[in-house]
Amino acid sequence: MNQLAKETSPYLLQHADNPVDWLPWGETALTLAREQDRPILLSVGYSACHWCHVMAHESFEDAGVAQLMNDLFVNIKVDREERPDLDRIYQTAHQLIARRPGGWPLTMFLDPQTCRPFFGGTYFPKEARHGLPAFPELLQKVAEYFATKRDEISETGLALLDAFERLEPGVPETGGLSAAPISTARDTIMGQLDTDNGGLGTAPKFPHTSSLETLLRYWRDTAHTAEPDTQALYAVALSLTRMAEGGLYDQLGGGFCRYCVDAYWEIPHFEKMLYDNGPLLALYAQMWLVSGDELYRRVASETADWVIRDMHQPGSAFFSTLDADSEGSEGKFYVWNPDEVRKLLSAEEFAVLSAHFGLDQPANFEGHWHLRVHQALADVAKACDINESAARPVLDSARSKLLAARDARIWPGRDEKIIASWNGLMIRGLAIAARALQRDDLATAAGGAVNFIREQMVVKDRLMAVHKDGQSRFPAYLDDHAFLLDAILELLQARWDSKHLQFAIWLADRLLDGFEDTARGGFYFTPADHETLMHRSRPFADESMPSGNAVAALALNRLGHLLGETRYLDAAEKTLRAGWVPLSEFPHGHASLLAALEEQLQPPTTVVIRGSHEDAGEWARQLAGLYAPGRLVFAIPVDAVLLPGALAARAAGNATLAYVCEGTQCGPPVTELSELAQQLSTADTQV
């Protein structure tokens, strides 16, 4: 009997009416499999996954296929967003068994006694096609293999355990750390650049935000040298421009889709994920500071508007995803046809918008038009015999009308799970954008999300990973703690809140107490008291999100310098030493760890400003107009209550003043804004 109806996951609830006897992962399902000695069919996906929907419609809703599954297997459904620990293990196992990348839906067959997989794949069609076997036939063959090849299955399981152990970093580095991986990564990333279309590699094309941020930081480090790395800066500018002009970006509502199926950024996979948009928001806001190009400011602002408008409710945190499908069709919510658009707009608006977004070109998505910039607005204005300054409000008016019409359509599904780690990425993005764009409303939204997580998702002094329907569930993972810690440190620079600092300290202490590998350094993905799984990993490489170890190392180093707390500084250094071998061998796959390495080698400049709300805030705003990723600026009002320690000592007194600390060395107090700006400018040119 299907047991998913009582779950809170929208993905699991999508399958609650399947004729498959689905069970959620847990002791009930695992005990049943062991007692009946039936193999486990583990199906992992998420609510916005297009091919998950396809496989569900083809097979899981089919009575005949469901009967086979029920007769031969114990069937377990997992939402990869709720259980990234399970997804991480079985995706890795799939890659080792199949020798090719995984994805979703993930379909794995497990030994019921050990939960070790012996076969797997991703999407399987109901009928054989495109070189993929028919799912019903596959089920029968897997069941037969399980019944007759138990010794081979056991050997496969043991070999997988050995392979997992060999994937773990070995002995930590004991010598000196160097900047060599940073320059190597820069060269490798530049070698992957698509010099025509921007971005890295070919189709399918992902944003690779961490790699672009690596290039931007590299340019910043060289900006005041005799040979600034303008090539790295150009690569970032080209990539961000092409993404913003393409179909990856929602030209009407703001925000980015997950990836494009082509090399030209034209047609996306239409799902929109919170975890992509947080880092992209931050990067576009930072590029606005670097370049002053209005495109980057507009895209950052529109993306922030989208997440607050469509992915948020007041008094809560941020939702997870928007589905790719609506009304059973991928992309239907987003695409247009010219006649429909013409009826909604004035003649002038249609002339500008159609030429700008390619409605006067052939259809580009299944007989419809997905909007992307086809012709520069300056060229459109010239063709329409108007000034470019006049064309912009015409285009904006047209976009607004189309957005209103689109909002009246049947929407794609929205997964309203609140995931702590994904919220950390968005809170960070909003905090960085709040400072860069001078928008206090973004800091307000970010602060509200932190408060919600602190008040609703900490249960019995423990952070939970997911909140849905009033329930906070699943003890939080490494990424939840690390991403939130990093985000709060960014938010404190946009708006000081001593309760947020206390929450950051609590998160850091939980990392050290529950996740740290005290013998080798670094952090496990799961806490020490987590359920025993077939492997407990310490992930250092970036995947679809930044590495939790990398973000932890960066954030702990920053918090340690802010507070003068050596426990955090030591843990950050040990993490880098633990990950040094894979970082050295494959630096461009560890882009987030490179940022932590950079701030380990050149500790951050910490500026603590103390004064009235108005004066301290104004000093901080004056400093926020420069892209300086290795600089932290905290404006602390005189009435803020601080815990005793180095920070409280620096922030004592009532006069407006600032301390500038390079690593652990702090200079005398500065009492004039002009003097502070000059001191920081001099330090910048000496980097």
VOGU-3710 file (C-alpha; in Angstrom, 3 decimals, decimal comma):
1> mnqlaketsp> 0,000/0,000/0,000  1,305/3,457/-0,909  2,520/5,227/2,250  3,395/8,696/0,931  0,174/10,571/1,699  1,358/11,639/5,160  4,638/13,115/3,898  5,251/16,870/3,600  7,520/16,737/0,535  5,684/17,986/-2,585
11> yllqhadnpv> 7,692/15,473/-4,610  6,624/12,528/-2,484  3,047/13,782/-2,464  3,100/13,851/-6,276  3,454/10,054/-6,043  0,984/9,453/-3,221  -1,720/8,271/-5,649  0,528/5,979/-7,694  -0,495/2,300/-7,696  3,097/1,601/-6,608
21> dwlpwgetal> 3,426/0,623/-2,936  5,831/3,463/-2,250  7,389/3,854/1,183  9,456/6,788/2,416  13,044/6,022/3,399  13,120/4,931/7,022  13,336/2,001/9,373  9,873/0,711/8,406  10,830/0,322/4,753  14,321/-1,007/5,436
31> tlareqdrpi> 13,072/-3,564/7,982  10,422/-4,771/5,546  13,037/-5,286/2,852  15,336/-7,187/5,214  12,572/-9,404/6,590  11,166/-10,248/3,154  14,653/-10,371/1,621  13,414/-8,449/-1,404  15,650/-5,995/-3,243  14,975/-2,309/-2,759
41> llsvgysach> 14,022/-0,163/-5,725  15,185/3,306/-4,677  13,785/6,190/-6,743  15,253/9,644/-6,057  13,967/12,873/-7,596  12,510/16,281/-6,837  9,290/18,119/-7,553  10,563/20,357/-10,404  12,291/17,522/-12,275  10,892/17,164/-15,811
51> wchvmahesf> 12,139/13,624/-16,472  10,906/12,557/-13,045  7,434/13,554/-14,202  7,890/11,694/-17,481  8,909/8,458/-15,785  6,060/8,811/-13,310  3,463/9,225/-16,050  4,880/6,404/-18,157  5,585/3,816/-15,486  4,634/4,678/-11,900
61> edagvaqlmn> 1,043/5,551/-12,869  0,715/2,408/-14,995  -1,069/-0,425/-13,175  0,897/-3,163/-14,941  4,298/-1,675/-14,233  3,279/-0,912/-10,662  2,236/-4,525/-10,146  5,675/-5,707/-11,258  7,343/-3,266/-8,887  5,132/-4,325/-5,993
71> dlfvnikvdr> 5,633/-8,044/-6,630  9,408/-7,916/-7,025  10,706/-5,048/-4,883  10,300/-2,918/-1,798  9,848/0,495/-3,397  11,254/3,570/-1,675  10,780/7,186/-2,788  13,265/9,884/-1,729  13,141/13,641/-2,264  16,768/14,505/-2,967
81> eerpdldriy> 16,170/17,999/-1,536  15,117/16,549/1,817  17,767/13,834/1,878  20,876/15,099/0,083  22,863/12,602/2,157  21,152/9,686/0,424  21,248/11,349/-2,974  24,984/12,045/-2,624  25,754/8,414/-1,765  23,676/6,798/-4,484
91> qtahqliarr> 24,597/9,304/-7,194  28,249/8,512/-6,510  27,495/4,788/-6,507  25,707/5,152/-9,847  28,748/6,853/-11,365  31,008/4,075/-10,094  28,722/1,289/-11,347  27,594/2,809/-14,657  30,796/4,806/-15,327  28,802/7,821/-16,459
101> pggwpltmfl> 27,222/10,837/-14,740  23,999/10,395/-12,851  21,010/12,698/-12,584  17,336/12,604/-11,773  15,268/10,562/-11,598  17,864/8,285/-10,051  16,831/4,620/-10,116  18,961/2,338/-7,942  18,526/-1,305/-6,909  19,853/-2,117/-3,425
111> dpqtcrpffg> 20,745/-5,243/-1,483  18,103/-5,289/1,299  20,562/-6,520/3,925  23,215/-3,843/3,402  21,507/-1,080/1,355  24,466/-1,280/-1,030  23,484/-0,863/-4,692  24,190/-3,523/-7,286  22,646/-1,887/-10,362  21,172/1,444/-11,337
121> gtyfpkearh> 20,444/4,139/-13,852  18,481/7,342/-14,209  15,401/7,609/-16,409  14,118/4,377/-17,950  11,279/4,512/-20,523  8,309/2,186/-20,342  9,171/0,926/-23,827  12,708/0,493/-25,143  14,026/3,520/-27,069  17,135/5,649/-27,580
131> glpafpellq> 19,316/2,762/-26,445  17,526/2,478/-23,095  15,875/-0,784/-22,039  12,159/-0,977/-21,321  11,557/-0,475/-17,610  9,252/-3,513/-17,151  11,810/-5,835/-18,764  14,575/-4,284/-16,687  12,620/-4,925/-13,477  12,308/-8,625/-14,267
141> kvaeyfatkr> 15,970/-8,996/-15,206  17,136/-7,186/-12,052  14,906/-9,366/-9,879  16,241/-12,502/-11,581  19,818/-11,312/-11,108  19,168/-10,697/-7,420  17,723/-14,184/-7,000  20,598/-15,986/-8,718  23,738/-13,859/-8,198  23,867/-13,073/-4,496
151> deisetglal> 27,602/-13,690/-4,260  28,284/-11,250/-7,105  25,984/-8,688/-5,492  27,899/-8,996/-2,231  31,201/-8,558/-4,039  29,884/-5,477/-5,853  28,841/-3,971/-2,531  32,241/-4,538/-0,949  33,985/-3,121/-4,019  31,823/-0,008/-3,769
161> ldaferlepg> 32,776/0,485/-0,129  36,420/0,271/-1,095  35,902/2,743/-3,943  34,142/5,206/-1,643  37,066/5,099/0,769  39,542/5,691/-2,045  37,565/8,760/-3,125  38,171/10,370/0,272  41,173/12,701/0,661  44,141/10,985/2,258
171> vpetgglsaa> 46,737/12,370/4,631  46,313/16,117/5,247  48,988/18,558/4,068  51,485/19,452/6,800  53,718/21,852/4,884  53,071/25,333/3,608  50,015/26,179/1,551  50,558/28,122/-1,673  48,580/30,058/-4,269  49,561/27,639/-7,050
181> pistardtim> 46,081/26,025/-7,314  44,507/29,464/-7,802  46,551/30,355/-10,864  46,226/26,818/-12,258  42,459/26,982/-11,903  42,394/30,375/-13,588  44,207/28,978/-16,625  42,046/25,855/-16,817  38,788/27,795/-16,528  39,936/30,249/-19,182
191> gqldtdnggl> 40,712/27,273/-21,422  37,086/26,133/-21,098  35,661/29,537/-22,061  33,283/29,655/-25,005  34,750/32,780/-26,594  31,690/33,323/-28,797  28,818/32,712/-26,397  30,374/33,011/-22,967  30,118/30,378/-20,286  32,196/27,251/-19,958
201> gtapkfphts> 32,102/24,280/-22,307  29,318/23,319/-24,678  25,756/22,073/-24,428  24,153/21,434/-22,056  25,451/24,685/-20,592  25,291/25,569/-16,894  26,136/28,941/-15,332  29,161/27,618/-13,337  28,867/30,597/-11,007  31,683/29,551/-8,656
211> sletllrywr> 34,143/29,302/-11,551  33,190/32,759/-12,825  33,562/34,132/-9,306  37,050/32,601/-9,219  37,962/34,562/-12,346  36,508/37,775/-10,943  38,434/37,404/-7,692  41,589/36,615/-9,679  41,154/39,803/-11,689  40,639/41,773/-8,468
221> dtahtaepdt> 43,866/40,417/-6,998  45,768/41,636/-10,058  43,863/44,890/-10,590  46,531/47,112/-9,008  49,517/45,283/-10,440  51,498/46,177/-13,529  49,582/43,524/-15,507  45,939/43,327/-14,423  44,241/40,178/-15,695  41,803/41,819/-18,075
231> qalyavalsl> 41,263/38,505/-19,869  39,721/36,995/-16,735  37,514/40,057/-16,310  36,460/39,857/-19,963  35,530/36,183/-19,555  33,217/37,031/-16,652  31,691/40,013/-18,455  31,096/38,026/-21,646  29,512/35,127/-19,777  27,237/37,247/-17,596
241> trmaegglyd> 26,176/39,368/-20,554  25,313/36,397/-22,768  23,421/34,667/-19,953  21,457/37,828/-19,201  20,590/38,326/-22,861  19,691/34,695/-23,459  16,818/32,411/-22,663  18,457/31,222/-19,457  17,279/34,513/-17,962  13,571/35,199/-17,550
251> qlgggfcryc> 13,291/38,363/-19,649  9,941/39,293/-18,134  9,983/38,202/-14,510  13,652/38,053/-13,603  15,575/35,088/-12,255  17,464/32,306/-14,012  16,581/28,800/-15,117  18,847/25,915/-14,187  20,699/25,403/-17,495  20,347/25,652/-21,269
261> vdayweiphf> 20,119/22,692/-23,615  22,160/24,511/-26,303  25,503/26,300/-26,348  23,941/29,689/-27,117  21,975/30,250/-23,873  18,773/30,245/-25,958  16,526/27,440/-24,696  16,625/26,516/-21,026  15,421/23,611/-19,022  12,669/25,782/-17,586
271> ekmlydngpl> 12,851/24,881/-13,891  14,004/27,718/-11,614  15,958/26,732/-8,523  16,621/28,887/-5,469  20,153/27,509/-5,147  21,144/28,788/-8,607  19,653/32,227/-8,230  21,293/33,148/-4,921  24,883/32,871/-6,224  23,939/34,433/-9,580
281> lalyaqmwlv> 22,292/37,378/-7,806  25,488/37,942/-5,830  27,714/37,710/-8,904  25,658/40,134/-10,996  25,581/42,627/-8,114  29,360/42,342/-7,755  29,834/42,796/-11,501  27,751/45,967/-11,304  30,251/47,306/-8,758  33,157/46,358/-11,014
291> sgdelyrrva> 31,801/47,729/-14,271  29,010/50,189/-13,609  27,199/48,517/-16,531  23,453/49,059/-16,190  22,733/45,564/-17,531  24,222/43,910/-14,451  22,448/46,263/-12,051  19,104/45,639/-13,762  19,485/41,857/-13,839  20,530/41,730/-10,178
301> setadwvird> 17,645/43,965/-9,173  15,078/42,029/-11,220  16,327/38,698/-9,884  15,997/39,964/-6,315  12,507/41,267/-7,120  11,557/37,866/-8,547  12,647/35,882/-5,524  10,842/38,214/-3,114  7,709/38,366/-5,278  7,359/34,754/-6,415
311> mhqpgsaffs> 9,415/32,640/-3,996  8,630/34,202/-0,640  5,832/34,974/1,775  6,152/37,762/4,382  7,284/36,440/7,722  8,807/33,325/6,178  11,914/32,231/4,327  12,318/31,365/0,635  10,683/28,521/-1,285  12,708/25,976/-3,235
321> tldadsegse> 11,740/25,670/-6,900  9,403/26,491/-9,737  8,607/23,518/-11,946  9,626/23,348/-15,597  6,166/22,046/-16,537  2,682/23,502/-16,452  -0,453/21,907/-17,852  1,651/18,832/-18,576  4,018/20,652/-20,937  7,550/21,888/-20,363
331> gkfyvwnpde> 7,985/25,642/-20,752  4,343/26,349/-21,591  4,101/29,059/-18,930  6,987/31,035/-20,457  6,564/30,911/-24,251  4,596/33,135/-26,639  3,401/33,566/-30,189  3,527/36,909/-32,026  -0,231/37,262/-32,550  -0,885/36,810/-28,839
341> vrkllsaeef> 1,727/39,445/-27,990  0,464/41,890/-30,612  -2,995/41,913/-29,005  -1,547/42,822/-25,620  0,660/45,730/-26,703  0,431/49,046/-28,501  1,888/49,183/-32,000  4,949/51,036/-30,724  5,482/48,565/-27,895  5,137/45,589/-30,207
351> avlsahfgld> 7,595/47,043/-32,714  10,247/47,505/-30,032  9,674/44,280/-28,090  9,278/41,960/-31,071  12,521/43,106/-32,681  14,418/43,121/-29,376  13,309/39,653/-28,235  13,204/37,898/-31,609  9,466/37,584/-32,203  10,171/38,624/-35,802
361> qpanfeghwh> 12,406/35,551/-36,177  11,419/31,875/-36,649  9,955/30,061/-33,635  12,668/28,640/-31,400  10,811/26,275/-29,045  8,353/23,674/-30,321  6,495/26,104/-32,587  6,520/28,911/-30,013  8,826/31,774/-29,113  10,915/31,835/-25,957
371> lrvhqaladv> 12,124/35,372/-25,369  15,804/36,196/-25,599  17,632/39,308/-26,757  17,971/39,022/-30,518  18,783/42,638/-31,373  20,371/45,291/-29,160  17,957/47,960/-27,959  20,106/50,683/-29,515  19,714/49,065/-32,938  15,988/48,561/-32,406
381> akacdinesa> 15,585/52,212/-31,456  17,439/53,313/-34,568  15,250/51,135/-36,773  12,142/52,537/-35,076  13,481/56,085/-35,471  13,458/56,865/-31,746  16,194/57,576/-29,211  17,500/54,650/-27,159  16,600/56,559/-23,986  13,005/56,657/-25,255
391> arpvldsars> 13,018/52,997/-26,301  13,805/51,695/-22,799  10,538/52,855/-21,150  8,582/51,553/-24,156  10,239/48,146/-23,749  9,700/48,154/-19,989  6,014/48,977/-20,456  5,662/46,102/-22,922  7,464/43,701/-20,594  5,196/44,715/-17,735
401> kllaardari> 2,069/44,009/-19,787  3,346/40,601/-20,877  4,297/39,711/-17,308  0,792/40,580/-16,114  -0,700/38,427/-18,877  1,669/35,572/-18,045  0,779/35,762/-14,365  -2,842/35,057/-15,344  -1,827/31,723/-16,923  -1,825/28,408/-15,104
411> wpgrdekiia> 1,401/28,481/-13,141  4,005/25,753/-12,931  4,093/23,988/-9,607  5,969/25,693/-6,802  7,769/23,561/-4,252  7,200/25,461/-1,022  9,684/23,515/1,051  12,031/25,838/2,908  15,508/24,341/2,747  18,039/25,824/5,167
421> swnglmirgl> 21,074/25,472/2,896  19,352/26,917/-0,183  18,074/29,793/1,904  21,641/30,399/3,015  22,693/30,864/-0,608  19,821/33,279/-1,278  20,311/35,226/1,957  23,956/35,700/0,978  22,939/36,874/-2,504  20,388/39,329/-1,143
431> aiaaralqrd> 22,849/40,691/1,428  25,534/41,305/-1,205  22,955/42,862/-3,558  21,548/45,032/-0,743  24,949/46,657/-0,296  25,848/46,877/-3,979  22,467/48,188/-5,130  21,833/50,294/-2,012  18,498/48,533/-1,433  17,552/48,193/2,222
441> dlataaggav> 14,480/46,136/1,312  16,728/43,268/0,253  18,449/43,254/3,640  15,015/43,278/5,278  13,919/40,210/3,307  17,182/38,416/4,037  16,972/39,259/7,730  13,408/37,976/7,891  14,521/34,662/6,431  17,293/34,342/9,027
451> nfireqmvvk> 14,792/35,070/11,800  12,374/32,466/10,456  15,062/29,797/10,319  16,349/30,687/13,783  12,864/30,703/15,310  11,110/27,921/13,373  13,822/25,534/12,180  15,856/25,105/15,356  14,169/22,309/17,299  15,485/21,205/20,691
461> drlmavhkdg> 18,702/23,142/20,101  19,218/21,503/16,714  18,952/22,992/13,228  16,569/21,179/10,908  17,193/20,968/7,169  13,646/21,401/5,811  10,451/23,195/6,823  7,067/22,490/5,211  3,471/22,768/6,382  4,468/23,922/9,843
471> qsrfpayldd> 6,882/21,040/10,386  10,662/21,250/10,558  12,228/17,881/9,723  15,523/16,088/9,129  18,573/17,046/11,195  20,546/19,569/9,187  23,593/18,730/7,121  26,990/20,363/6,666  25,703/22,619/3,875  22,848/23,952/6,004
481> haflldaile> 25,197/25,114/8,759  27,995/26,354/6,506  25,845/28,241/3,985  23,831/29,940/6,733  26,980/30,923/8,615  28,479/32,455/5,478  25,199/34,214/4,648  24,850/35,757/8,092  28,361/37,190/7,883  27,358/38,869/4,608
491> llqarwdskh> 24,059/40,067/6,076  25,746/41,550/9,147  27,626/43,804/6,740  24,338/45,037/5,258  22,542/45,444/8,584  23,909/44,674/12,022  21,843/42,477/14,335  23,493/41,060/17,441  21,005/38,168/17,517  22,184/37,194/14,055
501> lqfaiwladr> 25,798/37,233/15,266  24,849/34,965/18,153  23,132/32,619/15,695  26,289/32,600/13,549  28,379/31,640/16,581  25,909/28,868/17,419  26,141/27,537/13,858  29,944/27,608/13,958  29,991/25,748/17,250  27,588/23,140/15,893
511> lldgfedtar> 29,922/22,621/12,933  32,884/22,018/15,212  30,994/19,889/17,712  28,937/17,741/15,358  30,627/17,592/11,960  34,376/18,101/12,260  36,819/15,308/11,505  39,114/16,130/14,398  41,758/13,637/13,292  42,161/14,622/9,625
521> ggfyftpadh> 40,472/18,011/9,375  37,457/19,114/7,398  33,819/18,330/7,993  31,596/15,346/7,308  28,397/15,933/5,359  26,315/14,374/8,148  26,574/14,886/11,925  28,152/12,349/14,230  24,792/11,067/15,517  23,222/10,712/12,055
531> etlmhrsrpf> 21,733/7,388/11,017  24,388/4,957/9,816  24,543/4,880/6,023  26,859/2,962/3,736  29,331/5,869/3,669  29,999/9,117/5,553  31,613/11,577/3,172  33,720/14,733/3,545  32,934/16,571/0,288  35,460/19,167/-0,877
541> adesmpsgna> 34,577/19,580/-4,568  31,829/21,844/-5,866  28,852/20,120/-7,429  25,548/21,806/-8,313  26,143/23,884/-5,193  29,362/25,067/-3,558  31,239/22,600/-1,384  30,112/22,702/2,239  33,699/22,232/3,390  34,828/25,164/1,245
551> vaalalnrlg> 32,144/27,506/2,536  32,778/26,366/6,116  36,501/27,086/5,750  35,831/30,559/4,338  33,160/31,485/6,889  35,012/30,121/9,930  38,131/32,005/8,903  36,114/35,225/8,613  34,251/34,709/11,879  37,490/33,806/13,636
561> hllgetryld> 39,102/37,071/12,557  36,027/39,113/13,465  35,826/37,657/16,975  39,489/36,855/17,571  38,493/33,203/18,092  41,369/30,821/17,329  39,162/27,689/17,395  37,464/28,846/14,210  40,732/29,903/12,579  42,331/26,547/13,347
571> aaektlragw> 39,356/24,588/11,981  39,417/26,635/8,762  43,121/25,959/8,215  42,738/22,246/8,993  39,936/22,037/6,419  42,175/23,453/3,717  44,973/21,084/4,653  42,556/18,146/4,589  41,423/19,071/1,084  44,819/20,114/-0,236
581> vplsefphgh> 45,532/17,018/-2,343  42,292/17,097/-4,393  42,514/20,892/-4,550  46,026/20,678/-5,979  45,192/17,902/-8,429  41,882/19,319/-9,687  41,747/22,988/-8,672  39,064/24,101/-11,136  36,698/21,516/-9,625  37,173/23,144/-6,220
591> asllaaleeq> 36,416/26,777/-7,095  34,774/27,556/-3,747  37,723/26,089/-1,873  40,001/28,421/-3,847  38,254/31,423/-2,275  38,885/29,946/1,170  42,529/29,321/0,245  42,914/32,893/-0,950  41,688/34,260/2,390  43,857/31,776/4,260
601> lqppttvvir> 46,951/33,040/2,459  45,864/36,701/2,579  43,585/37,065/5,619  40,580/39,332/5,141  40,636/43,016/5,962  38,035/43,513/8,690  36,647/47,006/9,185  34,593/47,564/12,338  32,716/50,874/12,406  31,092/52,021/15,641
611> gshedagewa> 28,714/54,963/15,870  25,088/56,011/15,650  22,819/54,136/13,254  23,022/57,040/10,826  26,755/57,754/11,009  27,966/54,156/11,088  25,564/53,247/8,288  26,731/56,151/6,131  30,392/55,228/6,605  29,601/51,647/5,548
621> rqlaglyapg> 27,606/52,811/2,503  30,527/54,918/1,351  32,734/51,814/1,399  30,163/49,530/-0,282  30,650/50,959/-3,769  33,846/49,004/-4,412  34,194/45,328/-5,275  36,558/44,107/-2,563  35,809/40,427/-1,858  38,527/40,155/0,777
631> rlvfaipvda> 37,166/43,064/2,820  34,488/42,775/5,521  32,812/45,972/6,750  30,610/45,863/9,844  28,728/48,982/10,941  27,776/48,374/14,585  25,419/50,867/16,244  26,485/52,120/19,674  23,387/50,588/21,281  24,111/47,078/19,970
641> vllpgalaar> 24,761/44,549/22,736  27,922/42,547/22,101  29,347/39,532/23,854  32,593/40,228/25,751  35,667/39,682/23,613  37,800/41,203/20,913  34,860/42,562/18,918  33,269/44,249/21,933  36,610/45,804/22,825  37,014/47,267/19,335
651> aagnatlayv> 33,427/48,518/19,287  33,514/50,298/22,648  32,702/53,981/23,109  30,123/56,364/21,667  32,080/58,416/19,120  31,929/57,370/15,480  35,168/55,584/14,690  36,541/52,602/12,829  39,196/49,952/13,319  40,937/48,339/10,368
661> cegtqcgppv> 42,313/44,863/11,029  44,532/42,949/8,619  44,120/39,378/9,765  44,766/39,433/13,498  46,581/42,797/13,497  44,448/45,881/14,157  45,487/49,481/13,692  44,593/52,475/15,887  41,055/53,856/15,707  40,197/56,093/12,768
671> telselaqql> 37,840/58,983/13,541  37,327/60,499/10,066  35,660/58,841/7,085  38,144/60,443/4,681  41,039/59,003/6,666  39,427/55,549/6,651  38,849/55,679/2,893  42,446/56,758/2,297  43,802/54,005/4,525  41,781/51,323/2,671
681> stadtqv> 42,686/52,774/-0,736  46,362/52,601/0,137  45,969/49,004/1,303  44,193/48,103/-1,964  47,051/49,349/-4,115  49,538/47,363/-2,036  47,774/44,020/-2,527
//
